[in-house]
Amino acid sequence: MQHGFPKNAWDSAKDEALHVLRNRAARRHNQTISYTELVESLTAIQIGAHDPRLSSFLEEIVIAEHTNGRPLITVLVVHATGDLMPGDGFYDISEQLGFNVADSEAFWIAEFQRTLNYWQQPDNI
């Protein structure tokens, strides 16, 4: 079991999320996705946008992407209202991975652009 889900379902859901996020990043417009929209796109598991397990789910994705030399693709997952930026968990894990997040908005903009630049290259899709 992984966070209360069968491990294979949890892993399948991460694959589903990566597929959605990579497709979003490859677009020329409307690349962000709300937490709600992301979880609603998952079929392997049922998890809510405010479920505390979502933080672990996104952390596992971003750690794997970083370990494989790719940008922090979860930068695309944002609040649907308010600041329209990622939640605190994104900045916490980014800092743990060695990024300077002191100016969170500047970091978000730079990592967002780095992610788009990477996934809009045909060789990376």
MOPAC internal coordinates of N, CA, C and O (Angstrom, degrees):
PM7 1SCF
backbone

  N    0.0000 0     0.00 0     0.00 0    0    0    0
  C    1.4581 1     0.00 0     0.00 0    1    0    0
  C    1.5323 1   109.62 1     0.00 0    2    1    0
  O    1.2310 1   121.21 1   -36.12 1    3    2    1
  N    1.2888 1   115.30 1   143.88 1    3    2    1
  C    1.4562 1   122.31 1   178.93 1    5    3    2
  C    1.5304 1   107.49 1  -128.46 1    6    5    3
  O    1.2310 1   120.36 1   -73.34 1    7    6    5
  N    1.3286 1   116.92 1   106.66 1    7    6    5
  C    1.4656 1   121.65 1  -179.99 1    9    7    6
  C    1.5249 1   111.95 1    56.41 1   10    9    7
  O    1.2310 1   120.64 1  -144.25 1   11   10    9
  N    1.3129 1   116.38 1    35.75 1   11   10    9
  C    1.4567 1   121.18 1   178.21 1   13   11   10
  C    1.5176 1   114.94 1    87.89 1   14   13   11
  O    1.2310 1   120.21 1  -177.36 1   15   14   13
  N    1.3191 1   117.19 1     2.64 1   15   14   13
  C    1.4616 1   122.52 1   178.38 1   17   15   14
  C    1.5238 1   109.02 1  -118.08 1   18   17   15
  O    1.2310 1   119.74 1   -28.38 1   19   18   17
  N    1.3264 1   118.11 1   151.62 1   19   18   17
  C    1.4651 1   118.78 1   171.74 1   21   19   18
  C    1.5349 1   109.31 1   -57.02 1   22   21   19
  O    1.2310 1   120.36 1   -41.40 1   23   22   21
  N    1.3250 1   116.91 1   138.60 1   23   22   21
  C    1.4666 1   120.64 1  -176.18 1   25   23   22
  C    1.5175 1   112.20 1   -54.88 1   26   25   23
  O    1.2310 1   119.94 1   138.39 1   27   26   25
  N    1.3376 1   117.72 1   -41.61 1   27   26   25
  C    1.4661 1   118.90 1  -178.57 1   29   27   26
  C    1.5299 1   111.31 1   -65.53 1   30   29   27
  O    1.2310 1   119.74 1   146.27 1   31   30   29
  N    1.3364 1   118.10 1   -33.73 1   31   30   29
  C    1.4668 1   121.23 1   177.75 1   33   31   30
  C    1.5301 1   110.09 1   -69.68 1   34   33   31
  O    1.2310 1   120.62 1   137.54 1   35   34   33
  N    1.3347 1   116.42 1   -42.46 1   35   34   33
  C    1.4677 1   121.78 1   178.05 1   37   35   34
  C    1.5292 1   110.01 1   -59.88 1   38   37   35
  O    1.2310 1   120.58 1   132.98 1   39   38   37
  N    1.3296 1   116.50 1   -47.02 1   39   38   37
  C    1.4618 1   120.86 1   179.79 1   41   39   38
  C    1.5249 1   111.50 1   -65.79 1   42   41   39
  O    1.2310 1   120.16 1   140.88 1   43   42   41
  N    1.3167 1   117.30 1   -39.12 1   43   42   41
  C    1.4708 1   120.62 1   177.26 1   45   43   42
  C    1.5246 1   110.68 1   -63.48 1   46   45   43
  O    1.2310 1   120.66 1   140.34 1   47   46   45
  N    1.3208 1   116.34 1   -39.66 1   47   46   45
  C    1.4645 1   120.34 1   178.53 1   49   47   46
  C    1.5266 1   110.83 1   -64.39 1   50   49   47
  O    1.2310 1   120.15 1   141.95 1   51   50   49
  N    1.3344 1   117.32 1   -38.05 1   51   50   49
  C    1.4677 1   119.70 1   176.89 1   53   51   50
  C    1.5231 1   110.27 1   -64.32 1   54   53   51
  O    1.2310 1   120.17 1   140.38 1   55   54   53
  N    1.3246 1   117.28 1   -39.62 1   55   54   53
  C    1.4672 1   120.71 1   176.17 1   57   55   54
  C    1.5226 1   110.88 1   -62.68 1   58   57   55
  O    1.2310 1   120.70 1   137.94 1   59   58   57
  N    1.3335 1   116.27 1   -42.06 1   59   58   57
  C    1.4704 1   120.42 1   177.63 1   61   59   58
  C    1.5289 1   110.50 1   -61.08 1   62   61   59
  O    1.2310 1   120.64 1   134.20 1   63   62   61
  N    1.3168 1   116.39 1   -45.80 1   63   62   61
  C    1.4631 1   120.74 1  -179.28 1   65   63   62
  C    1.5235 1   110.80 1   -63.03 1   66   65   63
  O    1.2310 1   120.38 1   137.48 1   67   66   65
  N    1.3237 1   116.87 1   -42.52 1   67   66   65
  C    1.4652 1   119.99 1   178.08 1   69   67   66
  C    1.5197 1   111.16 1   -61.41 1   70   69   67
  O    1.2310 1   120.21 1   138.80 1   71   70   69
  N    1.3012 1   117.20 1   -41.20 1   71   70   69
  C    1.4643 1   120.89 1   178.26 1   73   71   70
  C    1.5335 1   110.27 1   -60.11 1   74   73   71
  O    1.2310 1   120.65 1   132.81 1   75   74   73
  N    1.3168 1   116.37 1   -47.19 1   75   74   73
  C    1.4669 1   121.24 1   179.27 1   77   75   74
  C    1.5304 1   110.28 1   -61.59 1   78   77   75
  O    1.2310 1   120.25 1   132.60 1   79   78   77
  N    1.3247 1   117.13 1   -47.40 1   79   78   77
  C    1.4588 1   120.96 1  -176.96 1   81   79   78
  C    1.5250 1   111.91 1   -66.72 1   82   81   79
  O    1.2310 1   119.99 1   139.15 1   83   82   81
  N    1.3066 1   117.62 1   -40.85 1   83   82   81
  C    1.4700 1   119.80 1   178.86 1   85   83   82
  C    1.5205 1   110.98 1   -65.05 1   86   85   83
  O    1.2310 1   120.20 1   140.54 1   87   86   85
  N    1.3190 1   117.23 1   -39.46 1   87   86   85
  C    1.4636 1   119.95 1   176.51 1   89   87   86
  C    1.5214 1   111.07 1   -64.60 1   90   89   87
  O    1.2310 1   120.46 1   140.41 1   91   90   89
  N    1.3207 1   116.72 1   -39.59 1   91   90   89
  C    1.4684 1   120.36 1   177.42 1   93   91   90
  C    1.5258 1   110.58 1   -62.61 1   94   93   91
  O    1.2310 1   120.75 1   134.03 1   95   94   93
  N    1.3174 1   116.17 1   -45.97 1   95   94   93
  C    1.4625 1   120.69 1  -177.59 1   97   95   94
  C    1.5227 1   111.72 1   -63.99 1   98   97   95
  O    1.2310 1   120.19 1   149.05 1   99   98   97
  N    1.3157 1   117.23 1   -30.95 1   99   98   97
  C    1.4643 1   121.18 1  -178.27 1  101   99   98
  C    1.5259 1   112.49 1   -76.91 1  102  101   99
  O    1.2310 1   119.82 1   165.73 1  103  102  101
  N    1.3171 1   117.95 1   -14.27 1  103  102  101
  C    1.4665 1   121.73 1   179.41 1  105  103  102
  C    1.5287 1   110.86 1   -68.14 1  106  105  103
  O    1.2310 1   121.37 1   -17.97 1  107  106  105
  N    1.2983 1   114.99 1   162.03 1  107  106  105
  C    1.4697 1   120.40 1   175.40 1  109  107  106
  C    1.5318 1   111.81 1   -94.91 1  110  109  107
  O    1.2310 1   120.15 1   172.67 1  111  110  109
  N    1.3313 1   117.32 1    -7.33 1  111  110  109
  C    1.4626 1   121.34 1   178.85 1  113  111  110
  C    1.5291 1   108.92 1  -154.70 1  114  113  111
  O    1.2310 1   120.88 1   -16.48 1  115  114  113
  N    1.3263 1   115.92 1   163.52 1  115  114  113
  C    1.4673 1   121.96 1   175.94 1  117  115  114
  C    1.5344 1   112.58 1    53.21 1  118  117  115
  O    1.2310 1   120.59 1  -128.18 1  119  118  117
  N    1.3263 1   116.48 1    51.82 1  119  118  117
  C    1.4625 1   119.94 1  -175.68 1  121  119  118
  C    1.5231 1   114.35 1   -83.71 1  122  121  119
  O    1.2310 1   119.46 1   155.08 1  123  122  121
  N    1.3247 1   118.63 1   -24.92 1  123  122  121
  C    1.4602 1   118.28 1  -178.60 1  125  123  122
  C    1.5265 1   110.57 1   -73.90 1  126  125  123
  O    1.2310 1   121.42 1   -19.91 1  127  126  125
  N    1.3150 1   114.89 1   160.09 1  127  126  125
  C    1.4608 1   121.63 1   177.94 1  129  127  126
  C    1.5250 1   107.23 1  -142.38 1  130  129  127
  O    1.2310 1   120.54 1   -43.01 1  131  130  129
  N    1.3060 1   116.57 1   136.99 1  131  130  129
  C    1.4664 1   119.35 1   179.59 1  133  131  130
  C    1.5286 1   109.68 1   -75.58 1  134  133  131
  O    1.2310 1   121.39 1   -21.37 1  135  134  133
  N    1.3144 1   114.94 1   158.63 1  135  134  133
  C    1.4659 1   119.87 1   176.23 1  137  135  134
  C    1.5285 1   109.71 1   -56.10 1  138  137  135
  O    1.2310 1   120.69 1   137.16 1  139  138  137
  N    1.3248 1   116.28 1   -42.84 1  139  138  137
  C    1.4661 1   120.91 1  -179.39 1  141  139  138
  C    1.5175 1   111.23 1   -62.28 1  142  141  139
  O    1.2310 1   120.59 1   132.95 1  143  142  141
  N    1.3251 1   116.48 1   -47.05 1  143  142  141
  C    1.4635 1   119.95 1  -179.44 1  145  143  142
  C    1.5272 1   111.14 1   -62.42 1  146  145  143
  O    1.2310 1   120.53 1   140.64 1  147  146  145
  N    1.3278 1   116.59 1   -39.36 1  147  146  145
  C    1.4647 1   119.54 1   179.36 1  149  147  146
  C    1.5248 1   110.94 1   -63.47 1  150  149  147
  O    1.2310 1   120.05 1   129.72 1  151  150  149
  N    1.3295 1   117.51 1   -50.28 1  151  150  149
  C    1.4707 1   118.44 1  -176.80 1  153  151  150
  C    1.5262 1   111.47 1   -66.74 1  154  153  151
  O    1.2310 1   120.22 1   149.87 1  155  154  153
  N    1.3230 1   117.19 1   -30.13 1  155  154  153
  C    1.4641 1   119.89 1   177.52 1  157  155  154
  C    1.5232 1   112.07 1   -70.36 1  158  157  155
  O    1.2310 1   120.06 1   161.05 1  159  158  157
  N    1.3235 1   117.49 1   -18.95 1  159  158  157
  C    1.4672 1   121.04 1   178.57 1  161  159  158
  C    1.5288 1   112.27 1   -82.59 1  162  161  159
  O    1.2310 1   120.17 1   168.44 1  163  162  161
  N    1.3285 1   117.28 1   -11.56 1  163  162  161
  C    1.4621 1   121.49 1  -177.27 1  165  163  162
  C    1.5219 1   110.73 1   -83.26 1  166  165  163
  O    1.2310 1   120.84 1   -44.60 1  167  166  165
  N    1.3196 1   116.00 1   135.40 1  167  166  165
  C    1.4640 1   120.47 1   176.55 1  169  167  166
  C    1.5276 1   112.03 1  -112.50 1  170  169  167
  O    1.2310 1   120.20 1   158.55 1  171  170  169
  N    1.3300 1   117.23 1   -21.45 1  171  170  169
  C    1.4685 1   120.94 1  -175.58 1  173  171  170
  C    1.5255 1   112.52 1   -73.61 1  174  173  171
  O    1.2310 1   120.62 1   149.27 1  175  174  173
  N    1.3276 1   116.42 1   -30.73 1  175  174  173
  C    1.4665 1   121.33 1   177.12 1  177  175  174
  C    1.5218 1   108.89 1  -139.06 1  178  177  175
  O    1.2310 1   121.28 1   -21.00 1  179  178  177
  N    1.3105 1   115.16 1   159.00 1  179  178  177
  C    1.4613 1   122.08 1   173.31 1  181  179  178
  C    1.5247 1   107.04 1  -108.38 1  182  181  179
  O    1.2310 1   120.77 1   -65.24 1  183  182  181
  N    1.3240 1   116.13 1   114.76 1  183  182  181
  C    1.4602 1   121.36 1  -179.78 1  185  183  182
  C    1.5245 1   107.44 1  -142.25 1  186  185  183
  O    1.2310 1   120.49 1   -40.84 1  187  186  185
  N    1.3120 1   116.67 1   139.16 1  187  186  185
  C    1.4551 1   120.67 1  -178.29 1  189  187  186
  C    1.5154 1   112.36 1   -87.70 1  190  189  187
  O    1.2310 1   121.15 1   -20.06 1  191  190  189
  N    1.3114 1   115.40 1   159.94 1  191  190  189
  C    1.4620 1   121.18 1  -179.74 1  193  191  190
  C    1.5259 1   112.18 1   -64.33 1  194  193  191
  O    1.2310 1   120.04 1   156.39 1  195  194  193
  N    1.3183 1   117.53 1   -23.61 1  195  194  193
  C    1.4671 1   121.16 1  -179.74 1  197  195  194
  C    1.5289 1   112.30 1  -107.36 1  198  197  195
  O    1.2310 1   120.43 1  -171.28 1  199  198  197
  N    1.3165 1   116.79 1     8.72 1  199  198  197
  C    1.4653 1   122.03 1   178.09 1  201  199  198
  C    1.5278 1   108.28 1   -70.17 1  202  201  199
  O    1.2310 1   119.40 1   -52.98 1  203  202  201
  N    1.3327 1   118.75 1   127.02 1  203  202  201
  C    1.4635 1   120.43 1  -179.34 1  205  203  202
  C    1.5293 1   113.55 1   -58.60 1  206  205  203
  O    1.2310 1   119.90 1   157.68 1  207  206  205
  N    1.3177 1   117.79 1   -22.32 1  207  206  205
  C    1.4703 1   120.42 1   178.49 1  209  207  206
  C    1.5234 1   112.15 1   -69.92 1  210  209  207
  O    1.2310 1   120.22 1   160.61 1  211  210  209
  N    1.3286 1   117.18 1   -19.39 1  211  210  209
  C    1.4627 1   120.05 1   179.55 1  213  211  210
  C    1.5207 1   110.94 1   -62.60 1  214  213  211
  O    1.2310 1   120.34 1   145.42 1  215  214  213
  N    1.3104 1   116.96 1   -34.58 1  215  214  213
  C    1.4605 1   120.58 1   177.77 1  217  215  214
  C    1.5275 1   110.69 1   -60.78 1  218  217  215
  O    1.2310 1   120.22 1   133.49 1  219  218  217
  N    1.3255 1   117.19 1   -46.51 1  219  218  217
  C    1.4728 1   121.03 1   177.71 1  221  219  218
  C    1.5191 1   110.84 1   -63.02 1  222  221  219
  O    1.2310 1   120.76 1   139.25 1  223  222  221
  N    1.3071 1   116.16 1   -40.75 1  223  222  221
  C    1.4616 1   122.40 1   179.38 1  225  223  222
  C    1.5365 1   110.30 1   -57.76 1  226  225  223
  O    1.2310 1   120.73 1   128.92 1  227  226  225
  N    1.3318 1   116.21 1   -51.08 1  227  226  225
  C    1.4647 1   120.54 1  -179.09 1  229  227  226
  C    1.5247 1   111.61 1   -69.06 1  230  229  227
  O    1.2310 1   120.24 1   144.86 1  231  230  229
  N    1.3335 1   117.15 1   -35.14 1  231  230  229
  C    1.4674 1   120.29 1   177.21 1  233  231  230
  C    1.5237 1   110.76 1   -61.93 1  234  233  231
  O    1.2310 1   120.16 1   136.47 1  235  234  233
  N    1.3195 1   117.30 1   -43.53 1  235  234  233
  C    1.4669 1   120.30 1   179.64 1  237  235  234
  C    1.5253 1   110.69 1   -61.80 1  238  237  235
  O    1.2310 1   120.33 1   140.89 1  239  238  237
  N    1.3110 1   116.97 1   -39.11 1  239  238  237
  C    1.4668 1   120.86 1   178.25 1  241  239  238
  C    1.5201 1   110.27 1   -64.39 1  242  241  239
  O    1.2310 1   120.21 1   130.50 1  243  242  241
  N    1.3190 1   117.20 1   -49.50 1  243  242  241
  C    1.4603 1   120.35 1  -174.93 1  245  243  242
  C    1.5308 1   111.50 1   -68.11 1  246  245  243
  O    1.2310 1   119.94 1   144.26 1  247  246  245
  N    1.3176 1   117.72 1   -35.74 1  247  246  245
  C    1.4714 1   120.20 1   177.22 1  249  247  246
  C    1.5257 1   110.05 1   -64.39 1  250  249  247
  O    1.2310 1   120.13 1   136.19 1  251  250  249
  N    1.3207 1   117.36 1   -43.81 1  251  250  249
  C    1.4683 1   120.74 1   179.16 1  253  251  250
  C    1.5254 1   110.90 1   -63.48 1  254  253  251
  O    1.2310 1   120.45 1   137.56 1  255  254  253
  N    1.3177 1   116.75 1   -42.44 1  255  254  253
  C    1.4679 1   119.82 1   179.28 1  257  255  254
  C    1.5257 1   110.30 1   -63.26 1  258  257  255
  O    1.2310 1   120.32 1   134.30 1  259  258  257
  N    1.3224 1   117.00 1   -45.70 1  259  258  257
  C    1.4627 1   121.30 1   179.88 1  261  259  258
  C    1.5319 1   110.78 1   -63.40 1  262  261  259
  O    1.2310 1   120.24 1   136.72 1  263  262  261
  N    1.3158 1   117.14 1   -43.28 1  263  262  261
  C    1.4641 1   121.97 1   179.46 1  265  263  262
  C    1.5252 1   111.09 1   -59.93 1  266  265  263
  O    1.2310 1   120.75 1   147.68 1  267  266  265
  N    1.3268 1   116.17 1   -32.32 1  267  266  265
  C    1.4643 1   121.16 1   179.98 1  269  267  266
  C    1.5287 1   112.75 1   -91.44 1  270  269  267
  O    1.2310 1   120.30 1  -166.76 1  271  270  269
  N    1.3294 1   117.04 1    13.24 1  271  270  269
  C    1.4577 1   121.57 1   174.10 1  273  271  270
  C    1.5204 1   115.01 1    77.76 1  274  273  271
  O    1.2310 1   120.59 1  -163.11 1  275  274  273
  N    1.3173 1   116.48 1    16.89 1  275  274  273
  C    1.4627 1   119.71 1  -179.69 1  277  275  274
  C    1.5302 1   109.98 1  -104.44 1  278  277  275
  O    1.2310 1   120.72 1   -19.68 1  279  278  277
  N    1.3365 1   116.23 1   160.32 1  279  278  277
  C    1.4685 1   119.92 1   178.76 1  281  279  278
  C    1.5264 1   111.96 1   -63.03 1  282  281  279
  O    1.2310 1   121.08 1   -12.66 1  283  282  281
  N    1.3094 1   115.53 1   167.34 1  283  282  281
  C    1.4654 1   122.79 1  -178.10 1  285  283  282
  C    1.5319 1   109.19 1   -80.32 1  286  285  283
  O    1.2310 1   120.74 1   -96.56 1  287  286  285
  N    1.3087 1   116.19 1    83.44 1  287  286  285
  C    1.4619 1   122.15 1  -170.60 1  289  287  286
  C    1.5225 1   113.92 1   -61.13 1  290  289  287
  O    1.2310 1   119.74 1   157.53 1  291  290  289
  N    1.3194 1   118.11 1   -22.47 1  291  290  289
  C    1.4644 1   119.29 1   178.86 1  293  291  290
  C    1.5254 1   111.73 1   -71.29 1  294  293  291
  O    1.2310 1   120.05 1   178.34 1  295  294  293
  N    1.3247 1   117.50 1    -1.66 1  295  294  293
  C    1.4594 1   121.84 1   172.17 1  297  295  294
  C    1.5289 1   110.62 1   -58.94 1  298  297  295
  O    1.2310 1   120.32 1   158.11 1  299  298  297
  N    1.3207 1   116.99 1   -21.89 1  299  298  297
  C    1.4667 1   121.65 1  -179.07 1  301  299  298
  C    1.5213 1   113.00 1   -77.38 1  302  301  299
  O    1.2310 1   119.92 1   162.64 1  303  302  301
  N    1.3279 1   117.76 1   -17.36 1  303  302  301
  C    1.4670 1   121.92 1  -175.87 1  305  303  302
  C    1.5320 1   108.23 1   -87.28 1  306  305  303
  O    1.2310 1   121.12 1   -62.21 1  307  306  305
  N    1.3353 1   115.46 1   117.79 1  307  306  305
  C    1.4621 1   120.69 1  -171.45 1  309  307  306
  C    1.5280 1   112.02 1  -131.89 1  310  309  307
  O    1.2310 1   121.49 1   -15.03 1  311  310  309
  N    1.3216 1   114.74 1   164.97 1  311  310  309
  C    1.4677 1   120.79 1   172.73 1  313  311  310
  C    1.5285 1   108.39 1   -64.80 1  314  313  311
  O    1.2310 1   120.29 1   -39.07 1  315  314  313
  N    1.3136 1   117.05 1   140.93 1  315  314  313
  C    1.4659 1   121.57 1  -179.58 1  317  315  314
  C    1.5241 1   111.69 1   -73.93 1  318  317  315
  O    1.2310 1   120.39 1   153.85 1  319  318  317
  N    1.3164 1   116.85 1   -26.15 1  319  318  317
  C    1.4628 1   121.50 1   179.84 1  321  319  318
  C    1.5190 1   108.72 1  -135.09 1  322  321  319
  O    1.2310 1   120.77 1    -9.18 1  323  322  321
  N    1.3000 1   116.14 1   170.82 1  323  322  321
  C    1.4601 1   119.90 1   179.30 1  325  323  322
  C    1.5118 1   111.16 1    81.04 1  326  325  323
  O    1.2310 1   120.49 1    56.24 1  327  326  325
  N    1.3264 1   116.66 1  -123.76 1  327  326  325
  C    1.4666 1   120.55 1  -174.33 1  329  327  326
  C    1.5248 1   114.32 1   -75.65 1  330  329  327
  O    1.2310 1   119.60 1   165.85 1  331  330  329
  N    1.3242 1   118.37 1   -14.15 1  331  330  329
  C    1.4732 1   123.07 1  -179.98 1  333  331  330
  C    1.5262 1   111.96 1    56.39 1  334  333  331
  O    1.2310 1   120.68 1  -146.07 1  335  334  333
  N    1.3133 1   116.30 1    33.93 1  335  334  333
  C    1.4592 1   122.95 1   179.68 1  337  335  334
  C    1.5236 1   109.02 1  -125.04 1  338  337  335
  O    1.2310 1   120.21 1   -10.52 1  339  338  337
  N    1.3350 1   117.21 1   169.48 1  339  338  337
  C    1.4684 1   119.68 1   176.69 1  341  339  338
  C    1.5284 1   111.20 1   -62.79 1  342  341  339
  O    1.2310 1   121.08 1   -20.21 1  343  342  341
  N    1.3176 1   115.53 1   159.79 1  343  342  341
  C    1.4535 1   121.37 1   176.83 1  345  343  342
  C    1.5181 1   112.06 1   -77.93 1  346  345  343
  O    1.2310 1   121.09 1    -5.31 1  347  346  345
  N    1.3166 1   115.52 1   174.69 1  347  346  345
  C    1.4649 1   121.96 1  -177.44 1  349  347  346
  C    1.5226 1   112.98 1   -57.68 1  350  349  347
  O    1.2310 1   120.06 1   146.68 1  351  350  349
  N    1.3207 1   117.48 1   -33.32 1  351  350  349
  C    1.4589 1   120.49 1  -179.24 1  353  351  350
  C    1.5171 1   112.82 1   -58.77 1  354  353  351
  O    1.2310 1   120.41 1   144.97 1  355  354  353
  N    1.3348 1   116.82 1   -35.03 1  355  354  353
  C    1.4670 1   120.31 1   178.31 1  357  355  354
  C    1.5249 1   110.23 1   -62.21 1  358  357  355
  O    1.2310 1   120.64 1   135.44 1  359  358  357
  N    1.3160 1   116.39 1   -44.56 1  359  358  357
  C    1.4635 1   120.23 1  -178.65 1  361  359  358
  C    1.5254 1   111.12 1   -71.30 1  362  361  359
  O    1.2310 1   120.30 1   143.90 1  363  362  361
  N    1.3234 1   117.03 1   -36.10 1  363  362  361
  C    1.4672 1   120.64 1   178.07 1  365  363  362
  C    1.5253 1   111.10 1   -61.30 1  366  365  363
  O    1.2310 1   120.32 1   130.97 1  367  366  365
  N    1.3290 1   116.99 1   -49.03 1  367  366  365
  C    1.4674 1   119.35 1  -178.39 1  369  367  366
  C    1.5283 1   110.56 1   -70.04 1  370  369  367
  O    1.2310 1   120.08 1   145.50 1  371  370  369
  N    1.3229 1   117.45 1   -34.50 1  371  370  369
  C    1.4669 1   120.50 1   177.64 1  373  371  370
  C    1.5196 1   110.61 1   -61.71 1  374  373  371
  O    1.2310 1   120.89 1   137.57 1  375  374  373
  N    1.3269 1   115.91 1   -42.43 1  375  374  373
  C    1.4622 1   120.19 1   178.13 1  377  375  374
  C    1.5285 1   110.45 1   -64.98 1  378  377  375
  O    1.2310 1   120.12 1   138.81 1  379  378  377
  N    1.3312 1   117.37 1   -41.19 1  379  378  377
  C    1.4652 1   120.96 1   177.54 1  381  379  378
  C    1.5268 1   111.49 1   -62.11 1  382  381  379
  O    1.2310 1   120.62 1   151.22 1  383  382  381
  N    1.3300 1   116.42 1   -28.78 1  383  382  381
  C    1.4649 1   120.85 1   179.00 1  385  383  382
  C    1.5280 1   111.92 1   -83.59 1  386  385  383
  O    1.2310 1   120.30 1   179.75 1  387  386  385
  N    1.3350 1   117.03 1    -0.25 1  387  386  385
  C    1.4580 1   120.98 1   174.57 1  389  387  386
  C    1.5122 1   115.74 1   102.72 1  390  389  387
  O    1.2310 1   119.84 1  -174.20 1  391  390  389
  N    1.3180 1   117.91 1     5.80 1  391  390  389
  C    1.4582 1   120.65 1   179.40 1  393  391  390
  C    1.5228 1   110.48 1   -84.06 1  394  393  391
  O    1.2310 1   120.89 1   -31.78 1  395  394  393
  N    1.3263 1   115.91 1   148.22 1  395  394  393
  C    1.4567 1   121.92 1   175.64 1  397  395  394
  C    1.5266 1   107.73 1   -87.73 1  398  397  395
  O    1.2310 1   120.63 1   -69.10 1  399  398  397
  N    1.3139 1   116.40 1   110.90 1  399  398  397
  C    1.4641 1   121.25 1  -177.60 1  401  399  398
  C    1.5301 1   111.73 1  -112.60 1  402  401  399
  O    1.2310 1   120.39 1  -159.80 1  403  402  401
  N    1.3407 1   116.85 1    20.20 1  403  402  401
  C    1.4657 1   120.60 1  -177.75 1  405  403  402
  C    1.5272 1   111.06 1   -55.46 1  406  405  403
  O    1.2310 1   120.25 1   137.18 1  407  406  405
  N    1.3184 1   117.12 1   -42.82 1  407  406  405
  C    1.4644 1   121.80 1   173.57 1  409  407  406
  C    1.5237 1   105.77 1  -101.60 1  410  409  407
  O    1.2310 1   120.98 1   -90.10 1  411  410  409
  N    1.3214 1   115.72 1    89.90 1  411  410  409
  C    1.4707 1   120.21 1  -171.21 1  413  411  410
  C    1.5204 1   112.84 1   -60.61 1  414  413  411
  O    1.2310 1   120.18 1   142.05 1  415  414  413
  N    1.3176 1   117.26 1   -37.95 1  415  414  413
  C    1.4680 1   118.90 1  -179.61 1  417  415  414
  C    1.5257 1   111.27 1   -67.25 1  418  417  415
  O    1.2310 1   120.11 1   135.70 1  419  418  417
  N    1.3188 1   117.40 1   -44.30 1  419  418  417
  C    1.4678 1   120.99 1   178.42 1  421  419  418
  C    1.5272 1   110.41 1   -63.07 1  422  421  419
  O    1.2310 1   120.65 1   138.78 1  423  422  421
  N    1.3404 1   116.36 1   -41.22 1  423  422  421
  C    1.4645 1   119.44 1   177.90 1  425  423  422
  C    1.5161 1   110.21 1   -62.51 1  426  425  423
  O    1.2310 1   120.20 1   134.21 1  427  426  425
  N    1.3337 1   117.22 1   -45.79 1  427  426  425
  C    1.4645 1   121.19 1  -179.62 1  429  427  426
  C    1.5228 1   110.81 1   -58.70 1  430  429  427
  O    1.2310 1   120.13 1   132.47 1  431  430  429
  N    1.3253 1   117.35 1   -47.53 1  431  430  429
  C    1.4675 1   121.07 1  -179.04 1  433  431  430
  C    1.5234 1   110.39 1   -61.02 1  434  433  431
  O    1.2310 1   120.11 1   133.79 1  435  434  433
  N    1.3228 1   117.39 1   -46.21 1  435  434  433
  C    1.4687 1   121.17 1  -178.29 1  437  435  434
  C    1.5260 1   111.39 1   -64.93 1  438  437  435
  O    1.2310 1   120.02 1   135.65 1  439  438  437
  N    1.3225 1   117.57 1   -44.35 1  439  438  437
  C    1.4702 1   120.54 1  -178.68 1  441  439  438
  C    1.5235 1   110.73 1   -71.05 1  442  441  439
  O    1.2310 1   120.50 1   145.17 1  443  442  441
  N    1.3168 1   116.64 1   -34.83 1  443  442  441
  C    1.4618 1   121.41 1   175.65 1  445  443  442
  C    1.5293 1   109.38 1   -59.64 1  446  445  443
  O    1.2310 1   120.49 1   131.33 1  447  446  445
  N    1.3213 1   116.67 1   -48.67 1  447  446  445
  C    1.4649 1   120.95 1  -179.38 1  449  447  446
  C    1.5269 1   111.13 1   -65.62 1  450  449  447
  O    1.2310 1   120.44 1   139.44 1  451  450  449
  N    1.3193 1   116.76 1   -40.56 1  451  450  449
  C    1.4711 1   120.65 1   178.25 1  453  451  450
  C    1.5258 1   110.25 1   -61.35 1  454  453  451
  O    1.2310 1   120.24 1   140.21 1  455  454  453
  N    1.3264 1   117.14 1   -39.79 1  455  454  453
  C    1.4605 1   121.95 1   179.03 1  457  455  454
  C    1.5214 1   110.73 1   -65.26 1  458  457  455
  O    1.2310 1   120.40 1   133.36 1  459  458  457
  N    1.3332 1   116.84 1   -46.64 1  459  458  457
  C    1.4671 1   119.89 1   179.08 1  461  459  458
  C    1.5203 1   110.87 1   -62.51 1  462  461  459
  O    1.2310 1   120.58 1   134.75 1  463  462  461
  N    1.3278 1   116.50 1   -45.25 1  463  462  461
  C    1.4655 1   119.87 1   179.95 1  465  463  462
  C    1.5224 1   111.11 1   -57.74 1  466  465  463
  O    1.2310 1   120.50 1   138.32 1  467  466  465
  N    1.3187 1   116.64 1   -41.68 1  467  466  465
  C    1.4641 1   120.73 1  -179.16 1  469  467  466
  C    1.5236 1   111.25 1   -66.55 1  470  469  467
  O    1.2310 1   120.07 1   127.94 1  471  470  469
  N    1.3363 1   117.47 1   -52.06 1  471  470  469
  C    1.4642 1   120.81 1  -172.65 1  473  471  470
  C    1.5197 1   113.40 1   -79.26 1  474  473  471
  O    1.2310 1   119.84 1   169.58 1  475  474  473
  N    1.3295 1   117.92 1   -10.42 1  475  474  473
  C    1.4592 1   119.39 1   175.80 1  477  475  474
  C    1.5237 1   111.92 1   -90.46 1  478  477  475
  O    1.2310 1   120.64 1  -178.91 1  479  478  477
  N    1.3220 1   116.39 1     1.09 1  479  478  477
  C    1.4618 1   120.98 1   173.23 1  481  479  478
  C    1.5255 1   108.34 1   -83.96 1  482  481  479
  O    1.2310 1   119.64 1   -55.34 1  483  482  481
  N    1.3263 1   118.30 1   124.66 1  483  482  481
  C    1.4748 1   120.53 1  -176.36 1  485  483  482
  C    1.5284 1   114.15 1   -54.36 1  486  485  483
  O    1.2310 1   119.74 1   147.50 1  487  486  485
  N    1.3131 1   118.11 1   -32.50 1  487  486  485
  C    1.4688 1   120.96 1  -178.37 1  489  487  486
  C    1.5299 1   112.89 1   -69.37 1  490  489  487
  O    1.2310 1   119.96 1   163.23 1  491  490  489
  N    1.3274 1   117.68 1   -16.77 1  491  490  489
  C    1.4631 1   121.22 1  -175.00 1  493  491  490
  C    1.5167 1   113.86 1   -98.21 1  494  493  491
  O    1.2310 1   119.94 1   173.66 1  495  494  493
  N    1.2896 1   117.72 1    -6.34 1  495  494  493
  C    1.4746 1   120.39 1  -175.91 1  497  495  494
  C    1.5021 1   111.64 1   -82.02 1  498  497  495
  O    1.2310 1   120.10 1   180.00 1  499  498  497

